[in-house]
Structures are given as structure tokens and as C-alpha cells.
Amino acid sequence: MSSPDDPFKIIIVGGGIAGLTLANMLEKFEIDYILLEARDNIAPAVGASIGLFPNGLLILDQIGCYEPVRAVAQGDSVKYAHMRRPDGSSVSCTEDLFAHLKKRHGYEMLFFDRQWLLQVLFDQLRHKERIVLSSRVEAIEQSGREISVTTKAGKKHTGSIVVGADGVHSTVRHEMRRLASLSNNPTSFPSEDEEQTVPCHYQCSFGIAKHVENWPEKNQSFTSGEGYSFLVASGPDNRVYWFMFKRLPEVKYGKDIPRYTKQDEEDFVQQHAHVRITEDLTFGRIFENRISSTLTPLHEIVFKKWFWERMILMGDSVHKPNPIGGMGGNGAIETAAEFVNSLLRARDSRLNGLCGLTTAEIEAISKHTQDARYERAKYIAKLSHDTQALFASEKPLLTKLVLNLVVPLSGLEHHLGQMGSRLLASAKLDFLPVPTRPRAVPYDHELPAKPIRGWPLAMTKAVFCVGMGLGLGYPFQPLSVLNSQLQRAYSLSQTISPLLMYTLEGHRAGNKGTLLSLPSLFVAGIQTRRVGMATIAPLHGIIAALQSFKAPPGRWVGVYVARALMPALSLGYVIPTLFALSPTWGASQGVVSSGFAIGAPLLVPVLTTALSRWWESRSTAYAEDFERYKKDDVSALKTVYKLAVVSQAAAHIMFVAHAYFCLKTTPPQLISLPFSLSGAVGFLGETLYSILDLRFLGYVTGWQVAKVSLASILSQVVLGPGASMAGVWWWREQIIAGYLKGN
């Protein structure tokens, strides 16, 4: 008979990645468990590989498994990452991809035999006697505060909760449905009909080959095709891991999803042996050098409910994405971590710890686990499916557009940011410290505020873009007390910041391949009478909201660009402007109305590029791709920002003083002076959005946004719009650069 003082014990069903990772976590907190594995070997050679990303490796690092895993994986197996066309030709190549991941997220990607990972996870356990092999589960029963599992061998195990980590064909999930249907509330868990909704869009040949002739060393390739795609990667000891994804003629569901035999595999390989992976290598040549291989259907599902009473599911038994994204095993690790987090919060809230947990309390623990993971699991499943659809040309025109236009034009930062975006919202073990490792991009759990994504972000951007769109061409409203020459002089004095901002944003690593990388285009627009600042300022704000960089490494402009900005601004704008405003030389030469108005500001981005390239050419060691993880350019940028603030503030104060004392301008007119500028709506709008954007990223709190936004608006009046914009950009630079940790 169970009692409230009964000791707590977890029964883990399944000795895969989810089960063994959970066992290691439980040992860290001295929580009793037993793990039942159906096979007679904890690390069977089933021909599968595993890709571990930084999100999974961070959690493994917390439980002391990262270094042993890295040792067997030999983390330098991939140096070049290609995207390829159906003929095997390369569309793009990212060099040192895994090294970039480590710089950005603290951990590289590891690609190696799944069998090796299972062995490491098992070896790290202190209580290996708790791993029971040849224990295929047959039935589960509940009674009071206990739950029991009976194996096919007739062995009965009793505990407090059952964790089903037993794969896509989960016995635990089947038992949950069976027991729920027999309970007083049969609708408390979805019926067997839910199994019939599980879709299968693709079949997959995967395996491990060795010493493959014509396979380039240390390579990874995503190869697109008509109705198929490949993911092939180098591994330790001259291994080559392959996945060939073939789209089924029609989507299969539930019981109609086929299971393949070795004869099916032979037929599949014969049919596709000629298909190219690279220009010099076909699928058949890789298969000829196989060590092991499998043909399998690919289930893609995130079930609606993950728990029932004293049972909870994790890993492939409840969320299974397409493997092209490499996130299946990593997601299983994340779910195990969130389950342990929920478990420990419950333990700390009870006098008896975990002893005698009621069914309601266990369901609450399970619900917290699902709530923490469900939306992210859905996101990963959709992202993986969409990636597969893209490479397999489900929409041929879209695939051709992306591979032949978007990918070649996009910069390195865009590719790395796309890969990293799925890692940032990952879980961690809240009750263990996160090991200190240098990284340039913070995880969500390291930020002062929760990032804002999804529809709230999309709606805010839409409202901002519409508002700025309405401000396009907003007419210039000069103050009646200022003559045209004074108004022109004031406008020129406050144009330093727009020129600086457009040039600076044009050289950001994260803006490469976007319209923002064309500063001369915006500067030319400013100088064009039919376009002008009133159109360019809001337009630049809209483009920045839609295309600007979203991670700290994208902030980088380079030390040579940072050094070039001041002389470029001085030679290309400030000095010509002073000459133009000179009452003697400027008037006699007619500079204001002719050559200067058209040409001089264009010198700023041109000189910045020319000077920076000249300095760079004189450098003997300059690895641009990895310089983005440093802050060498911040000091020079600080100087530029300070001078921009001081010079424009001084000019603003001088004009205000002249207008007040000499022209008898009223205070309300003085307050409106900054807003009389052409493009004032765009300047203020982009400045305020750039502040708000940091809150979207989670880099600042809402209170910080409120304070800086208010200061920005007030400084428009006190110091002028140019100084206000430069001040906000400097504050923003410091915030973003501050997240470049240890590089």
C-alpha cells in the first residue's frame, strides 16, 4: 500500500539519447531511477549518426559530458560547408563553419556515430546497475501513488513516474492511450485516432561509409534535387555520414506508413545510384563504401499532449522533426532538462521533497515541462520540414530563387545568423551552473529580458513600417523666423549623423547582402531634389527594421572602417560644408546651390571605403571573418560618436541662441526647430525604433527603453536631432558590443 512517505523513483523506458541523458541528470541531483532498455546492448551499431549543436552541448556540458563527447567526436571533422545544385556544383561555401559556431555559441557542431554518444552517456553514469538491458516493456499499470511496468520477460518494476523515451513507436504512449480510455475520464488523453494523423512525407536512406573516393575531406554538403535532397558530412576516422531524403509520391499517415526491408533498400539504392552529391561523386559510390545503412520512413510530428497522470513522454516518442535540421537529439536533451527543472522546483516547494507525490502534483510537473517545450518543438518541426521542402524543390521556383539568388547575395553573417536563430531559445538545467565558455551571441536565458518574437514582433514592425511609409516625403516645414540661408545652414549642421549612420550601417558585417550595404545609394537620394531627405530618412528606417542585423557579431564594421570614418566625414562633408557656408568664399563660388549640393556628401561613403581598404592592404594579418567576434573597432567608433555629438550639439545650441537673442524667437518656436528639418519624422522614427529593437532582442529591459527613448526625445530639443541620433547610436553600440564575451 503506497503512502505519502514512499520514496520517489523514476522508471525510464528507453536507453536512447533522451533516456541516458535524463539518467545522467538525475544522478546529478541524487534522484533514484531505473532505466529499461529493450535491446541487449546499450550502444548498438545501428548505422546512425548524430549531430549535436551548441544547444544540446551546453546542457551536456552542465552534467559533465561535453568533454568526453568531444573527445570521441573529434570536433574538427568539418571545415567547409557547401550548398549544391542537383548537378553537384557548389552554390556557396562557408569556410570554418563549425569554428564559427564555437565562436558564436560557445560550442561547435559535432557530427559522429550515434553509437559513440550512447556509450559515452552510459560510461558517465555512476550507477550502471540501474540500467537494465533486454527489458522490453509490455504493460503499465497504476495504483494510488505507484506505477508499475511489466516487461516481456515478466519482470515487474515499481516507481512513482514513468518516462517514455522509447522512440516514435512508443509502447509508453500506447499504454497511456489504453489506460486513459479505461479511466473515468477517457478524453483526458487523445485517443488512438491521433496516431493516424502522424504524417510521413519522405523516406530516408542513411548510413555510415568509410574511405570514400572523391569525397572532399572535412566537407559537409546540402545537395538539392527534384523531389530529393542530400545531407552528407565528413566524420572522424575518414567516415562519411549520409542522408538521402526522397519525397514520397503521396503523404502517408499512421498505420499506412510503410516499414522497409533490406530488399526495399537495395531497390532504392539501385534506383538512385546515379544521383550526384558533388560534381565528382554519386550516391552509389558512397553506398558502395558503407559500413552500415538503413532505409526508413520519416515520421514528422509533435503530439498535442505529452503526459497523462504518472506518465510523460520525451524525445522521438512525442516530438520528431525531419532529421535534415539535425535537431532531433538536441530537442530530446532539451526536454529532459526542462523535465528535471520542473521536478526540482516541485521538490523545493514541498516539505517531503519528492516523496509521496500525488498524481495531481506529477501532472503539474509534466504540464510545466510541456509548456516549456511545446512551442519550441513545434517551431523546430516546422523549420525542419520547410528546410527539407526547400532542398527537395517542393516549390521549384522558390528553390531556384533561393539557391541561385538569395544564397549567393547573402553575406556570411546572414548564413550564420539563420543557423544560430534556432539555438538561442534553448533550455538549460536551471539548478546547475552554466560553464563559462567564450561566446559572441547570448542565449535567451542569459539576457536581462525575454526576447520578443513571432506575431508581436511582426505586428510592431508592420505598424512602424506603415507609420514611416506615411511619413515618406513629409514636406519640409521651415521656421518663418529663419531665412532660407539660416535654415539651410542649420539643416547642414545636423546632417553629420545621417551620413555617419548610413555609412556605418553600410559596412556592418550583418548588413552585407541587404540594401543597407549600399550607403552611397541613400546619400545620393538625399542629394536628389525629387527624392531628398524627407523620403530617404523614413525609407532607410523601414529597410533597417526589416533587414538589419540581429546578433552582436553583425555589429562589426572593422577597425579600419572605424578609423576611416572621421577623416572621411571631415574631408567629404565637414570641411566642404564650412567652405559652403562661408559668407565670402561660399557665396562667390556658388557652392551651396551647385556642386556641393550634389557631390560632396557622396564623398563620405566613398572615402570611408577607399581609406579602410588602403589601411587594410597594409596589414599583414587580418582574418576578417573572425574579426567580427572582437571589439577592436569600438574605441575608434566611440571617438567618432563623441565628436558627432559635440559638434552637432554645439551647432544646435549656437542656432538656438542666435534665434532667441537676435531674431526674438519664442520658446515654442525654438522647441519646434529640430522638427522643422526635412526628414525629421524619419530620423526620430528610426532612432526610437533602434532603441526598441534592442528590447525585441532581449538585450535591454523595458525600463531601459523607456528611459533612453525619453532622453532621446528631450535631447532632440536640448542638443538637436543630430546629437540625439549619434548619442543613441553610441549607446546602442555599447550594449551590443557588451555581449561579445571572451573573444
C-alpha positions in Angstrom: 0.0 0.0 0.0 1.5 3.3 -1.0 1.9 6.2 1.4 2.8 9.9 1.4 6.3 9.0 2.7 7.1 6.5 -0.1 10.5 7.2 -1.7 10.5 8.8 -5.1 11.7 6.7 -8.1 11.6 7.3 -11.8 11.2 4.5 -14.4 12.8 5.5 -17.7 11.7 3.4 -20.6 14.3 3.6 -23.4 18.0 3.8 -23.4 18.5 6.2 -26.3 19.7 9.8 -26.1 16.8 11.1 -24.1 16.8 8.2 -21.6 20.6 8.1 -21.0 20.8 11.9 -20.8 18.0 12.0 -18.3 19.7 9.3 -16.2 22.8 11.4 -16.1 20.8 14.5 -15.0 19.0 12.5 -12.2 22.3 11.3 -10.8 23.5 14.9 -10.5 20.6 15.5 -8.1 20.7 12.1 -6.4 17.2 11.2 -7.7 16.6 7.5 -7.8 15.8 5.9 -11.2 15.9 2.7 -13.2 16.3 2.6 -16.9 14.7 -0.2 -19.0 16.2 -0.8 -22.5 14.7 -3.3 -24.9 18.0 -4.2 -26.6 20.7 -6.3 -25.2 23.3 -3.7 -25.9 23.2 -0.1 -24.6 25.1 1.2 -27.7 24.1 -0.9 -30.7 25.7 -0.3 -34.1 22.5 0.6 -36.0 24.3 2.7 -38.6 23.0 6.1 -37.4 24.9 9.3 -37.0 24.1 12.2 -34.6 24.7 15.9 -35.0 25.0 17.8 -31.7 24.5 21.5 -31.8 25.5 24.1 -29.2 22.1 24.0 -27.6 22.4 20.3 -26.8 26.1 20.5 -25.9 25.6 23.3 -23.4 23.3 21.0 -21.4 25.7 18.1 -21.7 28.4 20.4 -20.5 26.4 21.2 -17.4 26.3 17.5 -16.5 30.0 16.9 -17.3 29.5 15.0 -20.5 30.7 17.6 -23.1 34.5 17.0 -22.9 34.1 13.1 -23.1 31.7 13.5 -26.1 34.0 16.0 -27.8 37.0 13.6 -27.3 35.3 10.8 -29.2 33.7 13.0 -31.8 37.0 14.7 -32.8 35.4 18.1 -33.3 37.4 19.3 -36.3 35.9 16.9 -38.8 34.2 19.6 -40.9 35.8 22.8 -42.3 33.8 23.5 -45.5 30.0 23.6 -45.7 28.5 23.6 -49.2 25.1 24.2 -50.7 24.9 22.4 -54.0 22.7 22.2 -57.1 21.3 18.9 -58.5 24.4 18.5 -60.7 26.6 18.7 -57.6 28.1 22.1 -58.3 28.5 24.4 -55.3 26.2 27.4 -54.9 28.0 28.6 -51.8 30.7 27.5 -49.4 31.0 28.6 -45.7 34.5 28.1 -44.6 35.2 27.1 -40.9 31.5 26.7 -40.2 32.0 24.7 -37.0 34.7 27.1 -35.8 32.2 30.0 -36.3 29.6 28.1 -34.3 32.0 27.8 -31.4 33.0 31.4 -31.5 29.3 32.5 -31.6 27.6 30.0 -29.3 30.4 28.6 -27.2 30.3 25.1 -28.8 31.0 23.7 -32.2 28.7 21.3 -34.0 29.8 17.6 -33.5 28.9 15.0 -36.2 29.8 11.4 -35.3 28.3 7.9 -34.7 25.2 7.8 -32.5 26.5 4.6 -31.0 29.6 6.5 -29.6 27.3 9.1 -27.9 25.3 6.4 -26.2 28.4 4.7 -25.0 29.8 8.0 -23.5 26.5 8.7 -21.8 26.5 5.2 -20.3 30.1 5.5 -19.3 29.5 8.7 -17.4 26.9 7.1 -15.1 27.9 6.2 -11.6 25.0 3.7 -11.1 25.4 1.5 -14.1 23.5 -1.3 -12.2 20.3 0.8 -12.7 20.5 0.2 -16.5 18.6 -3.0 -17.2 19.0 -4.4 -20.7 16.8 -6.9 -22.6 13.8 -5.3 -20.8 11.1 -4.6 -23.5 8.1 -3.1 -21.8 4.8 -5.0 -22.3 2.3 -3.3 -19.9 2.0 -0.4 -17.5 -0.4 -0.2 -14.5 -1.2 2.5 -11.9 -2.4 2.1 -8.3 -2.6 5.0 -5.9 0.8 6.7 -5.7 2.6 4.0 -7.6 3.0 3.0 -11.2 4.4 -0.4 -12.3 6.0 -1.5 -15.5 6.0 -5.2 -16.6 8.5 -6.4 -19.2 8.0 -9.2 -21.7 10.3 -11.3 -19.5 7.7 -11.0 -16.7 9.8 -8.7 -14.6 7.9 -6.0 -12.7 9.3 -2.6 -11.7 7.5 -0.2 -9.5 8.1 3.6 -9.2 6.5 7.0 -8.9 6.6 8.1 -12.5 7.3 6.5 -15.9 9.2 8.5 -18.5 8.6 7.2 -22.1 11.8 7.8 -24.1 11.2 4.8 -26.3 11.0 6.3 -29.8 8.4 7.0 -32.4 6.7 3.6 -31.9 6.5 4.2 -28.2 5.0 1.5 -26.0 4.6 4.0 -23.2 2.5 6.3 -25.5 0.3 3.3 -26.4 -0.2 2.4 -22.8 -1.1 6.0 -21.9 -3.8 5.9 -24.5 -5.0 2.5 -23.3 -5.2 3.5 -19.6 -6.8 6.8 -20.4 -9.5 5.1 -22.4 -10.3 2.9 -19.4 -10.3 5.7 -16.9 -13.2 7.7 -15.6 -12.2 10.5 -18.0 -11.4 8.8 -21.3 -11.0 12.1 -23.1 -8.2 13.2 -20.8 -5.7 11.9 -23.3 -6.1 11.8 -27.1 -7.4 8.5 -28.5 -5.7 6.1 -30.9 -7.1 8.2 -33.7 -4.3 10.7 -33.1 -1.8 8.1 -34.3 -3.5 8.2 -37.7 -2.6 11.9 -38.0 1.1 11.3 -38.0 2.4 12.2 -41.5 5.3 10.8 -43.4 6.4 13.0 -46.4 9.8 11.4 -47.0 11.7 8.2 -46.9 15.4 8.3 -46.0 18.4 6.3 -46.7 21.0 7.0 -44.0 24.3 5.3 -43.0 28.0 5.4 -42.5 30.6 4.9 -45.2 34.4 5.0 -44.9 37.3 5.9 -47.3 35.0 7.2 -50.0 37.0 8.1 -53.1 36.4 11.6 -54.5 34.7 12.8 -51.3 36.5 16.0 -50.3 37.9 15.9 -46.8 36.3 17.9 -43.9 33.3 18.7 -46.0 29.6 19.0 -45.4 27.1 19.2 -48.3 23.5 20.0 -48.7 22.6 19.0 -52.2 19.2 19.9 -53.7 17.2 18.0 -56.2 13.8 17.5 -57.8 12.0 15.5 -55.2 15.1 14.6 -53.2 17.9 16.1 -51.2 21.2 15.0 -49.6 22.9 15.9 -46.3 26.4 14.4 -46.4 29.2 15.2 -43.9 32.7 14.1 -43.0 33.3 12.4 -39.7 36.2 11.0 -37.6 38.5 8.3 -39.0 37.7 9.1 -42.6 34.0 8.4 -42.1 31.3 9.9 -44.3 27.7 10.2 -42.9 24.9 10.4 -45.5 21.2 11.1 -45.6 19.3 10.8 -48.8 15.8 12.2 -48.5 13.3 11.1 -51.1 9.8 12.6 -51.3 7.0 10.0 -51.3 4.5 10.1 -54.2 1.8 10.9 -51.7 1.8 11.6 -47.9 1.3 8.5 -45.8 -0.4 8.6 -42.4 -0.3 6.5 -39.3 -0.7 2.7 -40.0 -0.3 3.4 -43.7 3.3 4.5 -43.2 5.5 1.7 -44.6 8.3 -0.2 -42.9 11.1 -1.1 -45.2 13.1 -4.3 -45.7 16.6 -4.8 -46.9 15.2 -5.7 -50.4 13.4 -2.3 -50.4 16.7 -0.7 -49.5 18.5 -2.4 -52.4 15.8 -1.3 -54.8 16.0 2.2 -53.5 19.8 2.4 -53.9 19.7 0.9 -57.4 17.1 3.5 -58.5 19.2 6.4 -57.2 22.8 5.3 -57.5 23.4 7.7 -60.4 22.3 10.8 -58.5 25.1 13.3 -57.8 26.1 14.6 -54.4 29.1 16.6 -55.7 30.3 17.0 -59.3 32.7 14.1 -58.8 30.6 11.8 -56.6 27.4 9.9 -56.9 25.2 8.3 -54.2 26.0 4.8 -55.5 29.8 5.4 -54.9 29.1 6.3 -51.2 26.8 3.4 -50.7 29.5 1.0 -52.1 31.8 2.0 -49.2 29.2 1.7 -46.5 29.9 0.3 -43.0 26.2 0.2 -42.2 23.0 1.6 -43.7 19.2 1.8 -43.2 16.1 2.8 -45.2 13.4 4.3 -43.1 10.2 6.3 -43.3 10.4 9.8 -41.7 7.6 10.5 -39.3 7.2 14.2 -38.5 5.0 15.0 -35.5 4.7 17.0 -32.3 1.9 15.4 -30.3 -0.7 17.6 -28.7 -0.3 16.1 -25.2 2.8 14.7 -23.7 1.7 13.3 -20.4 -1.1 11.5 -18.6 -1.3 11.0 -14.8 2.1 9.4 -13.8 3.5 9.1 -17.3 5.3 11.6 -19.5 6.9 11.3 -23.0 10.1 12.8 -24.4 12.3 12.6 -27.4 11.0 11.0 -30.6 8.1 9.4 -28.7 6.5 12.9 -28.6 8.3 15.3 -30.9 10.1 14.1 -34.0 11.3 16.6 -36.6 12.7 15.8 -40.0 16.4 15.0 -39.5 17.7 17.4 -42.1 17.8 20.1 -39.4 19.8 17.9 -37.1 17.7 18.9 -34.0 16.0 15.6 -33.0 18.6 14.5 -30.5 19.2 18.1 -29.3 15.5 18.5 -28.7 15.4 15.3 -26.6 18.2 16.7 -24.4 16.3 20.0 -24.0 13.1 18.2 -23.0 15.0 16.1 -20.4 16.4 19.3 -19.0 13.0 21.0 -18.7 11.6 17.9 -17.0 14.3 17.9 -14.4 13.8 21.7 -13.9 10.1 21.1 -13.2 10.9 18.2 -10.9 13.3 20.2 -8.8 11.0 23.2 -8.5 8.4 20.8 -7.1 10.9 19.2 -4.8 12.0 22.6 -3.4 8.3 23.6 -2.8 7.4 20.6 -0.6 8.4 19.6 2.9 8.9 16.0 2.0 10.7 16.8 -1.2 9.7 14.4 -3.9 8.4 11.7 -1.5 4.8 10.8 -1.9 4.0 13.0 -4.8 0.3 12.8 -5.7 -0.9 12.1 -9.2 -2.1 15.7 -9.5 1.4 17.0 -8.5 3.1 14.8 -11.0 0.7 16.0 -13.7 1.6 19.6 -12.8 5.3 18.8 -13.2 4.6 17.2 -16.6 2.4 20.1 -17.7 5.2 22.6 -16.8 7.6 20.5 -18.9 5.3 20.5 -21.9 4.5 24.2 -21.5 8.2 25.0 -21.5 8.9 22.9 -24.6 5.8 22.7 -26.8 6.0 25.8 -28.9 9.8 25.4 -29.4 9.3 21.8 -30.5 6.6 22.9 -33.0 8.9 25.6 -34.3 11.8 23.2 -34.8 9.5 20.7 -36.6 8.1 23.3 -39.0 11.6 24.8 -39.6 13.0 21.3 -40.4 10.1 20.5 -42.7 10.4 23.8 -44.5 14.1 23.2 -45.0 13.5 19.8 -46.4 10.8 21.2 -48.7 13.2 23.9 -50.0 16.1 21.5 -50.8 13.8 18.9 -52.3 12.3 21.6 -54.6 8.7 21.1 -53.4 8.3 24.6 -54.9 10.8 24.6 -57.7 10.7 28.3 -58.4 11.3 29.2 -54.8 14.2 26.8 -54.6 15.8 28.2 -57.7 15.3 31.7 -56.4 16.8 31.0 -53.0 19.8 28.9 -54.2 20.7 31.0 -57.3 19.9 34.5 -56.0 19.4 34.8 -52.2 22.2 32.5 -51.1 24.9 33.9 -53.3 24.0 37.5 -52.4 23.6 36.9 -48.7 26.6 37.5 -46.5 28.3 35.1 -44.1 26.6 36.7 -41.2 23.2 36.0 -42.6 24.0 32.3 -43.0 25.4 32.0 -39.5 22.5 34.0 -38.1 20.0 31.7 -39.8 21.7 28.7 -38.3 22.0 30.3 -34.9 18.5 31.5 -34.6 17.1 28.1 -33.7 19.6 27.7 -30.9 19.0 30.8 -28.9 15.8 29.9 -27.1 17.1 26.6 -26.0 16.7 25.1 -22.5 19.3 24.7 -19.7 19.4 23.0 -16.3 18.3 25.8 -14.0 19.7 24.2 -10.9 23.3 23.7 -12.3 25.7 26.4 -13.3 26.3 27.1 -17.0 30.1 26.6 -17.6 31.9 29.7 -18.6 32.9 29.5 -22.3 33.6 32.4 -24.6 30.7 33.2 -27.0 29.6 36.2 -29.0 25.9 35.5 -29.2 24.0 35.2 -25.9 21.3 32.6 -25.3 17.9 33.8 -24.2 18.5 32.6 -20.7 21.5 34.9 -20.4 19.6 38.1 -21.3 18.1 40.7 -19.0 14.7 40.4 -20.7 12.8 37.7 -22.7 13.2 38.3 -26.4 10.0 39.2 -28.3 9.4 37.1 -31.4 6.5 35.8 -33.5 3.4 37.8 -34.2 4.0 40.6 -31.5 7.3 41.4 -33.3 5.7 41.2 -36.8 2.8 43.4 -35.8 5.1 46.0 -34.3 7.3 46.1 -37.4 4.2 46.4 -39.6 2.8 49.3 -37.6 6.2 51.0 -37.7 6.7 50.5 -41.4 3.2 51.8 -42.2 3.8 54.9 -40.0 7.1 55.6 -41.7 5.5 55.0 -45.0 3.0 57.7 -44.3 6.0 59.9 -43.4 7.6 59.4 -46.8 8.1 62.8 -48.4 6.7 64.6 -45.4 7.1 68.3 -46.5 9.8 70.5 -45.2 8.4 73.0 -42.7 10.9 75.8 -42.3 10.5 78.2 -39.4 9.2 81.5 -40.5 11.7 83.4 -38.3 14.7 81.9 -40.1 15.6 82.9 -43.6 16.4 80.2 -46.2 20.2 80.6 -45.7 20.0 80.1 -41.9 17.5 77.2 -42.3 19.9 75.6 -44.8 22.9 76.1 -42.6 21.1 74.5 -39.6 20.0 71.6 -41.7 23.6 71.0 -43.0 24.9 71.1 -39.4 22.6 68.3 -38.4 23.3 66.1 -41.4 26.5 64.7 -40.0 24.6 61.9 -38.1 22.6 60.7 -41.1 25.7 60.5 -43.2 27.6 58.8 -40.4 24.7 56.3 -39.7 24.1 55.4 -43.4 27.9 54.9 -44.0 28.4 52.9 -40.7 25.3 50.6 -41.3 26.5 50.1 -44.8 29.7 48.5 -43.5 28.2 46.3 -40.8 29.0 42.6 -41.3 25.4 41.7 -40.6 24.0 44.1 -43.2 26.0 42.6 -46.1 23.8 41.5 -48.9 21.0 43.9 -47.9 20.0 47.3 -49.2 21.6 48.8 -46.1 25.0 47.8 -47.5 24.6 50.5 -50.2 25.2 53.8 -48.3 26.0 55.7 -51.5 22.5 54.9 -52.7 20.9 56.6 -49.7 23.4 59.6 -49.7 22.7 60.1 -53.4 19.0 60.1 -52.6 19.4 62.8 -50.0 21.1 65.0 -52.6 18.5 64.4 -55.3 15.9 67.1 -55.4 13.0 64.8 -56.3 13.8 62.4 -53.5 15.6 64.2 -50.7 16.0 63.7 -47.0 12.2 63.7 -46.5 11.9 60.4 -48.4 15.3 58.8 -47.7 15.1 59.1 -43.9 11.8 57.2 -43.5 12.8 54.7 -46.2 16.1 53.9 -44.5 14.2 53.4 -41.3 11.8 50.9 -42.9 14.6 48.9 -44.5 16.6 48.9 -41.3 13.6 47.5 -39.4 13.2 44.7 -42.0 16.8 43.8 -42.8 19.2 45.0 -40.1 21.5 42.5 -38.3 20.2 40.6 -35.3 23.3 39.3 -33.4 26.3 41.0 -31.8 28.8 39.8 -34.5 26.7 41.5 -37.1 27.6 44.8 -35.4 31.2 44.7 -36.6 32.5 47.2 -39.1 36.2 46.5 -38.7 38.9 48.7 -37.1 39.9 50.1 -40.5 36.4 51.3 -41.3 36.1 52.8 -37.9 39.3 54.7 -38.3 38.3 55.9 -41.7 35.0 57.4 -40.7 36.4 60.5 -39.1 38.7 61.6 -41.9 36.0 60.7 -44.4 33.4 62.8 -42.7 35.9 65.7 -42.3 37.2 65.6 -45.9 34.0 64.6 -47.5 31.5 66.7 -45.6 32.5 68.9 -42.7 35.2 70.9 -44.5 33.2 71.4 -47.7 30.2 72.5 -45.7 32.2 75.1 -43.8 33.5 76.4 -47.1 30.0 76.4 -48.5 28.6 78.4 -45.5 31.5 80.9 -45.6 30.0 84.3 -46.4 32.8 85.1 -48.7 34.1 82.0 -50.4 30.9 80.1 -50.4 28.8 82.9 -51.9 31.4 83.8 -54.5 31.7 80.2 -55.7 28.1 79.3 -55.5 28.9 76.0 -53.9 25.7 75.7 -51.9 23.5 75.7 -54.9 25.6 73.7 -57.3 28.4 71.2 -57.0 28.4 70.8 -53.2 24.7 70.1 -53.0 25.1 67.2 -55.4 28.6 65.8 -54.9 30.3 66.5 -51.6 28.3 64.2 -49.2 28.8 61.3 -51.6 32.5 61.5 -50.8 31.8 60.2 -47.2 31.0 56.6 -48.0 33.4 56.6 -51.0 36.3 57.9 -48.8 35.4 55.5 -46.0 35.7 52.5 -48.3 38.8 53.8 -50.0 40.7 54.7 -46.8 39.7 51.5 -45.0 40.8 49.3 -47.9 44.1 51.2 -48.1 44.8 50.6 -44.4 43.7 47.0 -44.7 46.0 46.4 -47.6 48.9 47.4 -45.5 48.0 44.9 -42.8 49.8 41.5 -42.9 47.4 39.6 -40.7 43.7 40.3 -41.0 41.3 37.4 -40.8 38.1 39.4 -41.5 35.7 36.5 -40.9 36.8 36.0 -37.3 37.5 39.7 -36.5 33.7 40.1 -36.1 33.9 38.4 -32.7 36.2 41.1 -31.3 35.7 44.7 -30.2 38.8 46.3 -31.7 36.6 48.8 -33.6 34.7 50.1 -30.6 37.3 52.5 -29.4 37.6 54.3 -32.8 33.8 54.3 -33.1 33.5 55.9 -29.7 35.7 58.8 -30.8 33.6 59.3 -33.9 30.3 59.3 -32.0 31.6 61.7 -29.4 32.8 64.2 -32.0 29.5 63.9 -33.8 27.5 64.6 -30.6 29.7 67.5 -29.6 29.9 69.2 -33.0 26.2 68.9 -33.8 25.1 69.9 -30.2 27.4 73.0 -30.4 25.9 73.9 -33.8 22.3 73.4 -32.5 22.9 75.5 -29.3 24.5 78.2 -31.4 21.5 78.4 -33.8 19.0 78.3 -30.8 20.9 81.2 -29.1 21.0 83.2 -32.3 17.3 82.6 -33.0 16.4 83.6 -29.4 18.6 86.6 -28.8 18.9 88.0 -32.3 15.6 87.0 -34.0 13.4 87.2 -30.9 12.1 83.6 -31.5 9.6 82.4 -29.0 10.2 79.2 -26.9 7.5 77.2 -28.7 9.2 78.1 -32.0 12.6 77.1 -30.6 11.2 73.7 -29.4 9.9 73.1 -32.9 13.3 73.9 -34.6 14.6 70.2 -34.6 11.3 69.0 -36.1 11.3 71.6 -38.9 14.1 69.7 -40.6 13.4 67.8 -43.8 13.3 64.1 -42.8 12.7 64.8 -39.1 10.0 62.2 -39.0 12.3 59.5 -40.4 15.2 60.4 -38.1 13.2 60.3 -35.0 11.3 57.2 -36.0 14.4 55.2 -36.9 16.2 56.4 -33.7 13.3 55.3 -31.5 12.9 52.0 -33.3 16.6 51.3 -32.9 16.1 51.6 -29.2 13.0 49.4 -29.2 14.8 46.8 -31.4 17.2 46.1 -28.5 14.2 45.2 -26.4 12.9 42.9 -29.1 16.3 41.1 -28.9 16.1 41.0 -25.1 19.3 43.0 -24.8 17.7 45.7 -22.6 14.7 45.9 -20.4 11.5 47.8 -21.0 12.5 50.3 -18.3 15.8 51.0 -20.2 13.9 51.5 -23.4 11.6 54.0 -21.7 14.4 56.0 -20.2 16.6 56.1 -23.3 13.6 56.9 -25.5 12.6 59.8 -23.3 16.2 61.1 -23.2 16.3 60.8 -27.0 13.2 62.9 -27.4 14.3 65.6 -24.9 17.8 65.7 -26.4 16.2 66.5 -29.8 15.2 69.8 -28.3 18.1 70.5 -26.0 21.1 69.2 -28.1 19.5 68.9 -31.5 18.5 65.9 -33.7 22.0 65.2 -34.9 23.5 64.9 -31.5 20.5 62.9 -30.2 20.8 60.4 -33.0 24.6 60.0 -32.6 24.1 59.6 -28.8 21.6 56.8 -29.3 23.8 55.0 -31.8 26.7 55.1 -29.4 24.6 53.8 -26.5 23.3 51.0 -28.8 26.9 50.2 -29.9 28.0 49.7 -26.3 25.0 47.5 -25.5 25.5 45.2 -28.4 29.3 45.0 -28.2 28.9 44.2 -24.5 27.6 40.8 -25.4 30.8 39.8 -27.2 32.1 37.7 -24.3 35.7 36.4 -24.1 36.6 36.8 -27.8 
